[in-house]
Amino acid sequence: MSVIYKPTGMAREYSPYALNIYIDCSHRCRYCYAPHTLQKKGEDYFGKPEPRKNILTLLEQDLKKNIYTEQVLLSFVGEK
């Protein structure tokens, strides 16, 4: 399972690749687009963020493929 992915839609204008290190977010910004983008209610998205399980192992596996030649945006949207 790859943890680095290509964003789709308008998000693609920010970076060719993205990696979400955390699940959820605690900031509760009023202007946050993430719950809507992920089709979640705010109360289901905003919580105590935690690192994704096995993120370092999965990232290492991705990077060993040596196919990423462009920037990777970290924590685009905190989601599984």
CYANA upper distance limits for C-alpha pairs under 8 A (distance plus 0.5 A):
  1 MET  CA     58 LEU  CA      7.87
  2 SER  CA     58 LEU  CA      7.41
  2 SER  CA     59 LEU  CA      8.20
  2 SER  CA     62 ASP  CA      6.58
  3 VAL  CA     19 LEU  CA      6.57
  3 VAL  CA     20 ASN  CA      7.98
  3 VAL  CA     55 ILE  CA      8.21
  3 VAL  CA     58 LEU  CA      6.96
  3 VAL  CA     59 LEU  CA      6.81
  3 VAL  CA     62 ASP  CA      7.60
  4 ILE  CA     17 TYR  CA      6.99
  4 ILE  CA     18 ALA  CA      6.10
  4 ILE  CA     19 LEU  CA      5.33
  4 ILE  CA     20 ASN  CA      8.40
  4 ILE  CA     59 LEU  CA      7.95
  4 ILE  CA     62 ASP  CA      7.52
  4 ILE  CA     72 VAL  CA      8.15
  5 TYR  CA     17 TYR  CA      5.98
  5 TYR  CA     18 ALA  CA      5.97
  5 TYR  CA     19 LEU  CA      7.08
  6 LYS  CA     12 ARG  CA      7.83
  6 LYS  CA     16 PRO  CA      6.41
  6 LYS  CA     17 TYR  CA      5.08
  6 LYS  CA     18 ALA  CA      6.71
  7 PRO  CA     11 ALA  CA      6.23
  7 PRO  CA     12 ARG  CA      5.49
  7 PRO  CA     15 SER  CA      8.02
  7 PRO  CA     16 PRO  CA      7.32
  7 PRO  CA     17 TYR  CA      6.72
  7 PRO  CA     18 ALA  CA      6.92
  8 THR  CA     12 ARG  CA      5.87
 11 ALA  CA     15 SER  CA      7.95
 12 ARG  CA     16 PRO  CA      6.51
 12 ARG  CA     17 TYR  CA      8.43
 14 TYR  CA     73 LEU  CA      8.46
 15 SER  CA     71 GLN  CA      7.10
 15 SER  CA     72 VAL  CA      7.07
 15 SER  CA     73 LEU  CA      6.50
 16 PRO  CA     70 GLU  CA      7.13
 16 PRO  CA     71 GLN  CA      7.13
 16 PRO  CA     72 VAL  CA      7.34
 17 TYR  CA     70 GLU  CA      7.86
 17 TYR  CA     71 GLN  CA      6.95
 17 TYR  CA     72 VAL  CA      5.13
 17 TYR  CA     73 LEU  CA      6.66
 18 ALA  CA     72 VAL  CA      5.48
 18 ALA  CA     73 LEU  CA      5.02
 18 ALA  CA     74 LEU  CA      6.38
 18 ALA  CA     75 SER  CA      7.75
 18 ALA  CA     76 PHE  CA      6.83
 19 LEU  CA     72 VAL  CA      7.22
 19 LEU  CA     73 LEU  CA      6.69
 19 LEU  CA     74 LEU  CA      5.49
 19 LEU  CA     75 SER  CA      6.29
 19 LEU  CA     76 PHE  CA      7.29
 20 ASN  CA     74 LEU  CA      6.47
 20 ASN  CA     75 SER  CA      4.70
 20 ASN  CA     76 PHE  CA      6.50
 20 ASN  CA     77 VAL  CA      6.69
 20 ASN  CA     78 GLY  CA      5.99
 20 ASN  CA     79 GLU  CA      6.88
 20 ASN  CA     80 LYS  CA      8.02
 21 ILE  CA     51 PRO  CA      6.28
 21 ILE  CA     52 ARG  CA      6.42
 21 ILE  CA     55 ILE  CA      7.34
 21 ILE  CA     74 LEU  CA      7.42
 21 ILE  CA     75 SER  CA      6.13
 21 ILE  CA     78 GLY  CA      7.40
 22 TYR  CA     49 PRO  CA      6.63
 22 TYR  CA     50 GLU  CA      5.91
 22 TYR  CA     51 PRO  CA      4.82
 22 TYR  CA     52 ARG  CA      5.90
 22 TYR  CA     75 SER  CA      7.29
 22 TYR  CA     78 GLY  CA      5.55
 22 TYR  CA     79 GLU  CA      7.04
 22 TYR  CA     80 LYS  CA      8.25
 23 ILE  CA     49 PRO  CA      6.00
 23 ILE  CA     50 GLU  CA      6.06
 23 ILE  CA     51 PRO  CA      6.68
 23 ILE  CA     52 ARG  CA      6.53
 23 ILE  CA     78 GLY  CA      5.19
 23 ILE  CA     79 GLU  CA      5.00
 23 ILE  CA     80 LYS  CA      6.24
 24 ASP  CA     45 TYR  CA      5.92
 24 ASP  CA     46 PHE  CA      6.39
 24 ASP  CA     47 GLY  CA      6.66
 24 ASP  CA     48 LYS  CA      7.28
 24 ASP  CA     49 PRO  CA      5.35
 24 ASP  CA     50 GLU  CA      7.71
 24 ASP  CA     78 GLY  CA      5.38
 24 ASP  CA     79 GLU  CA      6.29
 25 CYS  CA     45 TYR  CA      7.26
 25 CYS  CA     46 PHE  CA      5.60
 25 CYS  CA     47 GLY  CA      6.32
 25 CYS  CA     48 LYS  CA      6.90
 25 CYS  CA     49 PRO  CA      5.51
 25 CYS  CA     78 GLY  CA      6.83
 26 SER  CA     46 PHE  CA      5.81
 26 SER  CA     47 GLY  CA      5.66
 26 SER  CA     48 LYS  CA      6.15
 26 SER  CA     49 PRO  CA      6.75
 27 HIS  CA     46 PHE  CA      7.83
 28 ARG  CA     32 CYS  CA      7.80
 28 ARG  CA     46 PHE  CA      6.63
 33 TYR  CA     37 THR  CA      6.61
 34 ALA  CA     38 LEU  CA      6.49
 34 ALA  CA     77 VAL  CA      6.55
 34 ALA  CA     78 GLY  CA      8.42
 35 PRO  CA     39 GLN  CA      6.34
 35 PRO  CA     40 LYS  CA      5.32
 35 PRO  CA     41 LYS  CA      6.46
 35 PRO  CA     42 GLY  CA      6.25
 35 PRO  CA     45 TYR  CA      6.50
 36 HIS  CA     40 LYS  CA      6.55
 36 HIS  CA     41 LYS  CA      7.85
 40 LYS  CA     44 ASP  CA      6.71
 40 LYS  CA     45 TYR  CA      6.89
 41 LYS  CA     45 TYR  CA      6.92
 42 GLY  CA     46 PHE  CA      6.30
 43 GLU  CA     47 GLY  CA      7.92
 51 PRO  CA     55 ILE  CA      7.70
 52 ARG  CA     80 LYS  CA      7.46
 54 ASN  CA     58 LEU  CA      6.63
 55 ILE  CA     59 LEU  CA      6.40
 56 LEU  CA     60 GLU  CA      6.54
 57 THR  CA     61 GLN  CA      6.83
 58 LEU  CA     62 ASP  CA      6.81
 59 LEU  CA     63 LEU  CA      6.65
 60 GLU  CA     64 LYS  CA      6.68
 61 GLN  CA     65 LYS  CA      7.40
 62 ASP  CA     66 ASN  CA      8.05
 63 LEU  CA     67 ILE  CA      8.06
 63 LEU  CA     68 TYR  CA      8.01
